Amino acid sequence: MKSIIPEPTREHLAEIAAGRQQAWKNGFRPLAIVAAQDAQGPGKRPAGACWQERARLDPPEAAGRDAYADAPNTGVLADGLQIIDIDCSRAADAASVRALAETMLGKTPGVRRRANSNKLAMLYRAAEGEPPTRFLEGVEHNPDAGVGQRIDVLGCGSQLVVDGWHESGVEIEWEADHPMRGLTAAALPAVSEERVAAFLDAAERLIGRSTAGRHRDYTVAKHDTRLDDPLWPAPVALDALHAIPNRVDALPSWGDLLSVLGGFRRVLGRDADQHMEAARAWATRFGWCDDQQFERKWQQAAETYVGEEMLAIRAGQFGWTMPPTSMNFGAYDTPEPVDPLAALPYVTAEVLHTASALPPTPMLLGYAYERGAISVLAGAGASAKTNVSLVEGIAMATDDSDMLGARVWEPGLRVLFLNFDENLTEMTKRLAMAAGCYGIAPEAIGDRIVIASPPASLFVLSRAEGRGYALNEAGFANLAAMIRRHRADVVNLDPLGPLLAGLVDNDIAYMVIERLRRVAEETNCAIQLVHHQNKAGMNGDASSATAVLGAVALVNGARLARVITPLGRKELGLVTEPELRARLFRISNAKANHAPPSAKTVWWERVEAKLGNGQGRRYGDRTGIPMRFAPPTTDQVDPALMDQVAAEIGRAWAIQQGYAPPGKKAADGRRMSDLAAAVGLKDEAAMREMVKALIKQGRVVRDEQTIAGSANRHPVEALRRV
C-alpha cells in the first residue's frame, strides 16, 4: 500500500514549473513524471507517450508549459549524462560502491537520495557523445526478497527522477545543489565510457555478478544466426569490422571480441560463413587470438544472440558511420586489408654517424630503475624485498648517490609505493625505521615518497575468463591514474602475486608486462614489480629468469630483473659469526640490458632497526634494514688466531700428519675442516681463507710429506710452517 502523498497546491505547481524552466537553463532536459500514487512504479513513469522525443525539443516540452497535478514529479533525460544509480539496500554495499565511484570517477556535486533508503544516484557528465545505459547486478540482488544489489549507469534514452515524492511517502533530497535550482550540467565531472566501464569492472569485484547480466553481457539467449536473413550488404559489414582496431586495448576481453563477431554474424545472417576468412584475418592480424581461438569464438558467435546494432555501435566508437540507405551497395568496395607493417619505423646504418647525439638511457638509480620500463625484484619470503625497495626509494627521493653506492641520475625524484601485503601503519613504521637507520630526517624526504596500501582488487591486472585469462583494463587505468595523481617517477607494486591471475601462464604474463610497459611509457615513470622466488632461486641459482616464481615471461618481458639471494659458504669466507652469516645477502642481476658487467659482488646486511615505540610489556617494533656490508679481509682477523693456526700446522707437520693445502683431497684428519676444529673455528671456508693468507705472507708453504700410518708410502702434498 502506498503512503499518503499530499496533493500539490497551485503555488507548488507554479514552483515546479519554474524549477523545470531553471533545469533547462542549467543544461538539463526536464520531463514530467506521473505522481507516485498513480504510477505503475514508485513515481518514476514519464507522463505521456514519446516522452524522450518531447524532452529532446528545444526547449523541452516540460520547460515550456505549466505543471499539472497528475504529473507533479520531475525527471531529467539522461542523454549526454552518466548517472550512477546505486540500487543497494544494504548500507555497507551502498557506501562501498559510492566510495569506489568517487575514487575512480571523482566527487560530484549532484547526489540524490531519500531519507528512508540507502539507495542514491550520482550525476556525471559524459565526456563525449551520448553513451547508452548499462547495468550490473550483484550476486545477492533479489528484489522479491527486498534485497537490492544493482548498479545502473543511466545514459541515452533513460531518465532520473530529480524532484517530487517517492511512493514510500518521503521527498527526494539532494545532498548539495539541485538540477532545478543551482546545479548546472557543466558543473558535473566529465567521465569517459572507458572510465565508467572500468568502474563497473571494479564494482563487480565488490558485489559480484548475478546470472541475470552485466554491463558487458550482450548475450541474451541461444540463437542460431545461420538461419537468419542478411540484414546488411557484406561490403558494409566488412567495412564496419575493419574499422574496429582488434588490439587488446580496444577489445580487452573475450566478451568484447565475441560481441564484435556476434554482431558481424548477426548482420550477415546465413551468409556469414562465406566471410569467415575475412573475419579470421581481422581477428588474428595483430595477435589478439590464434586460429584455434578464433574458430571457437566464431562458432560461439553463431549460437549467441547479439543485437543487430552491436556491430554499428562498436565500429561507431572508432569513427565509423553507417552509409546512407540510398547508396549503391553493389558498388561499395571492400576495404583493402590494413598492412600492420607499413607504419613501422626503422633505421639503417646511414644514421649511425648521428647516434652520439641520441639521448642516454633514462636510468634513475644505478642500473636498477629506468623510465618507461619494467623491472623485477624477486626474493624468498622474509628476504627484505620490501625494505630493499624502501631504502632505494629513500636514496632516490633524497638524491643521495653515496647512501647505497649507486648513482642517482636525476634530482627531485618522486617515489610511489603500492603495497598489497602490509597495511598503511606497518608501511609507515618501516619507512620511519629505514630513514632512521640511515640518519635521514623526514624533512629531507618531504613529500617525495608516497605510500599507499589500497585494496588489491582496484589494481588487478589480469583475471580468469573462461578457460584462460584476460587483461583487466580497470586495474591498468587505476594504476595510471594513481601515478598521475602523485606525479610519481618511480612506482613499486609489492607484491605482484595478488594482482596477477594466471601467474604461471606465459601468454598472459607477457601481455601484462607489455601493458605495464605502456603505462610506464605513457606516465614517463619506472615501474618495479616486487615478486617471489621459486625453489631454484632459493637454492642459489639466481643467474637466469628461472629464479623468479611463475612464468618466465615476467622476467623475459621486463627490461631489468634482480634477485635477492643468500651468500654461499665459499663467498662468506672469513665471516665466522653464525648470526652475521644469516643476515648477509647479495642482489644478483637476472637480467640487466643496460648494466655493464660487475667485477665484484656487493654484499648487504640486514641491520636491526628499532622504532623505539615500546610501551609497558610490549616490545617496540623492529625490522631488518639492508645496508652495504664490507667483507672482512685477513688483515682484520685476530693476529693471535692466525698464530694459533700456524702453530697447529707446524705441530701436525712435526708428527708427520701434515694438513692438505686448500683444494686438495686428503685422508681423514688432514682436511681444512679438521684444521678449523683444532683451533675452535666452526667454518671450513673461513679457515681456507686464513691458510691462503698465511701462504701469501710466507709463514706457511706447500711441501711434501710421507704421512705416518698411511697405506700410501709415497709423499703427498702437505702444509709446512716456515
PEFENNOR-V847494 format. One record per backbone hydrogen bond with DSSP energy under -0.5 kcal/mol. NH is the residue of the N-H (numbers start at 1). CO is the residue of the C=O. Records with the same first field share a line. If there is no record, write none. Layout:
NH->CO, CO
This chain:
3->167
5->3
13->9
14->10
15->11
16->12
17->13
18->14
19->15
20->16
21->17
22->18
23->19
24->20
25->21
26->22
27->24
28->23
30->28
31->75
33->73
34->45
35->70
38->35
39->35
43->41
47->32
54->50
55->51
56->52
57->54
59->57
61->54
62->30
63->60
64->60, 61
71->68
72->69
73->33
74->163
75->31
76->160
77->29
78->158
81->78
82->124
83->154
84->82, 122
85->83, 152
86->84, 120
87->85, 150
88->86
89->87, 148
90->148
94->90
95->91
96->92
97->93
98->94
99->95
100->96
101->97
102->98
103->99
104->100
105->101
106->101, 102
111->109
112->121
113->173
114->119
117->114
120->86
121->112
122->84
123->110
124->82
125->189
126->80
127->191
134->153
136->151
137->213
138->136, 149
139->207
141->138
142->147
145->142
146->143
147->142
148->146
150->87
151->136
152->85
153->134
154->83, 152
156->131
158->155
160->76
162->74
163->74
166->170
169->166
172->164
173->113
175->111
176->177
177->109
181->178
183->178
185->26
187->184
188->185
191->125
196->192
197->193
198->194
199->195
200->196
201->197
202->198
203->199
204->200
205->201, 202
206->202, 203
207->203
208->204
210->137
213->210
217->214
218->216
220->305
223->303
225->223, 302
227->224
228->225
231->267
232->267
236->233
237->233
238->234
239->235
240->236
241->237
242->238
243->239
244->240, 241
245->243
246->244
247->245
251->247
257->253
258->254
259->255
260->256
261->257
262->258
263->259
264->260
265->261
266->262
267->263
268->264
269->265
270->228
271->268
272->269
274->271
275->272
276->273
279->275
280->276
281->277
282->278
283->279
284->280
285->281
287->284
289->283
294->290
295->291
296->292
297->293
298->294
299->295
300->296
301->297
302->298
303->299, 300
304->301
305->221
306->304
310->307
313->309
314->310
315->311
316->312
317->313, 314
318->315
319->316
320->315
327->324
329->327
331->328
332->329
333->331
340->338
342->339
344->341
351->348
352->349
354->351
355->352
357->354
358->355
363->361
364->369
365->369
366->407
368->365
369->365
371->362
372->525
373->370
375->527
376->560
377->529
378->562
379->531
380->564
383->380
388->384
389->385
390->386
391->387
392->388
393->389
394->390
395->391
396->392
397->393
398->394
399->396
400->395
401->399
405->401
406->401
409->364, 407
410->364
413->396
415->448
416->490
417->450
418->416, 492
419->417, 452
420->418, 494
421->494
427->423
428->424
429->425
430->426
431->427
432->428
433->429
434->430
435->431
436->432
437->433
438->434
439->436
440->435
441->439
444->441
445->441, 442
446->442
448->445
450->415
452->417
458->455
459->456
460->457
461->499
462->499
463->470
465->468
468->465
470->463
472->461
473->471
475->460, 472
476->472
477->473
478->474
479->475
480->476
481->477
482->478
483->479
484->480
485->481
486->482
487->483, 484
488->483
489->414
490->414
491->526
492->416
493->491, 528
494->418, 492
495->530
496->530
499->496
500->496, 497
501->462, 499
505->502
506->504
509->505
510->506
511->507
512->508
513->509
514->510
515->511
516->512
517->513
518->514
519->515
520->516
521->517
522->518
523->519
524->520
525->520
526->489
527->373
528->491, 526
529->375
530->493, 528
531->377, 529
533->379
534->547
538->534
539->535
540->537
541->536
542->540
547->544
548->545
549->532
551->503
554->551
555->552
556->552
557->553
558->555
559->374
560->374
561->591
562->376
563->588
564->378
565->563, 586
567->584
572->568
573->569
575->572
576->574
578->576
581->577
582->578
583->579, 580
584->580, 581
585->604
586->565
587->602
588->563, 586
590->561, 588
591->561
593->559
595->592
603->601, 629
604->585
605->627
606->583
607->605, 625
609->623
611->621
612->621
615->618
618->615
623->609
625->607, 623
626->624
627->605
629->603
631->629
636->633
637->634
641->638
642->638
643->639
644->640
645->641
646->642
647->643
648->644
649->645
650->646
651->647
652->648
653->649
654->650
655->651
656->653
657->652
660->670
664->661
670->667
675->671
676->672
677->673
678->674
679->675, 676
680->676, 677
681->676
687->683
688->684
689->685
690->686
691->687
692->688
693->689
694->690
695->691
696->692
697->693
698->694, 695
699->694
700->694
701->720
703->718
705->716
707->705
708->656
710->707
713->711
716->705
718->703
719->659
720->701
722->699
